[in-house]
């Protein structure tokens, strides 16, 4: 009904305008260079109305073309997203099955359809890592580490894993420190930084990463002993410097090693 009204109403208006113009006397003259045209007013009016109608039709066609083009683009983008999601799932399934080559192939399809999103970079890095392609894995994780949180945290974890596998403890600790700055509760990052501080003799920094234990528990006692060792304190033997058991020369007190 609405479509019929939208079509009939302009037609009726045009007919009414034509009938009214026929009652208007006079001529319309148009001269271009040596060409001169004269026509009754109602004919000129109909010509103007026809031009206006043609302009409206052209505008409608152009608008419809733009809408159709936008819909096709949206449908194509949705199809690419679905294909990319399917490729990412396939890559994750291949990783879970230990198929590094299949994971890398699926990750490549995902990156082609979705671009270098954080998730596609993560999957690509682990797929290359499964194939022992350290250079490709490092490139993916380094690119992931530049996208900002939370994706960068995953990039640092991937870089740390590569460094640990390659025996590069300093690189692993550096990645762990960067990750720890973003998520202070990350246990794997704490372990890497703790190991690095311990290797370099920074026991105070290492002890700061140990979880706090309840007062009076065995963990608390061990932590206190380690802190004493880290601080360089060495308690002397009990009962003066030379009291021994049964007249012997061994001291009863000894500082625990860190």
Secondary structure as the mmCIF struct_conf table of DSSP 4:
data_model
#
loop_
_struct_conf.conf_type_id
_struct_conf.id
_struct_conf.beg_label_comp_id
_struct_conf.beg_label_asym_id
_struct_conf.beg_label_seq_id
_struct_conf.end_label_comp_id
_struct_conf.end_label_asym_id
_struct_conf.end_label_seq_id
HELX_RH_AL_P HELX_RH_AL_P1 UNK A 2 UNK A 22
TURN_TY1_P TURN_TY1_P1 UNK A 23 UNK A 23
BEND BEND1 UNK A 24 UNK A 24
STRN STRN1 UNK A 27 UNK A 32
TURN_TY1_P TURN_TY1_P2 UNK A 33 UNK A 34
STRN STRN2 UNK A 35 UNK A 40
HELX_RH_AL_P HELX_RH_AL_P2 UNK A 41 UNK A 96
TURN_TY1_P TURN_TY1_P3 UNK A 97 UNK A 98
HELX_RH_AL_P HELX_RH_AL_P3 UNK A 100 UNK A 114
BEND BEND2 UNK A 116 UNK A 116
HELX_RH_AL_P HELX_RH_AL_P4 UNK A 118 UNK A 130
TURN_TY1_P TURN_TY1_P4 UNK A 131 UNK A 132
HELX_RH_AL_P HELX_RH_AL_P5 UNK A 134 UNK A 144
TURN_TY1_P TURN_TY1_P5 UNK A 145 UNK A 146
BEND BEND3 UNK A 147 UNK A 147
TURN_TY1_P TURN_TY1_P6 UNK A 149 UNK A 150
HELX_RH_AL_P HELX_RH_AL_P6 UNK A 151 UNK A 165
TURN_TY1_P TURN_TY1_P7 UNK A 166 UNK A 167
HELX_RH_AL_P HELX_RH_AL_P7 UNK A 169 UNK A 182
TURN_TY1_P TURN_TY1_P8 UNK A 184 UNK A 185
HELX_RH_AL_P HELX_RH_AL_P8 UNK A 187 UNK A 199
TURN_TY1_P TURN_TY1_P9 UNK A 200 UNK A 201
HELX_RH_AL_P HELX_RH_AL_P9 UNK A 203 UNK A 207
TURN_TY1_P TURN_TY1_P10 UNK A 208 UNK A 209
BEND BEND4 UNK A 210 UNK A 210
HELX_LH_PP_P HELX_LH_PP_P1 UNK A 211 UNK A 212
TURN_TY1_P TURN_TY1_P11 UNK A 215 UNK A 216
BEND BEND5 UNK A 217 UNK A 217
HELX_RH_AL_P HELX_RH_AL_P10 UNK A 218 UNK A 230
TURN_TY1_P TURN_TY1_P12 UNK A 231 UNK A 232
HELX_LH_PP_P HELX_LH_PP_P2 UNK A 235 UNK A 237
TURN_TY1_P TURN_TY1_P13 UNK A 238 UNK A 239
BEND BEND6 UNK A 240 UNK A 240
TURN_TY1_P TURN_TY1_P14 UNK A 241 UNK A 242
HELX_RH_3T_P HELX_RH_3T_P1 UNK A 245 UNK A 247
BEND BEND7 UNK A 249 UNK A 249
BEND BEND8 UNK A 252 UNK A 252
HELX_LH_PP_P HELX_LH_PP_P3 UNK A 255 UNK A 257
#
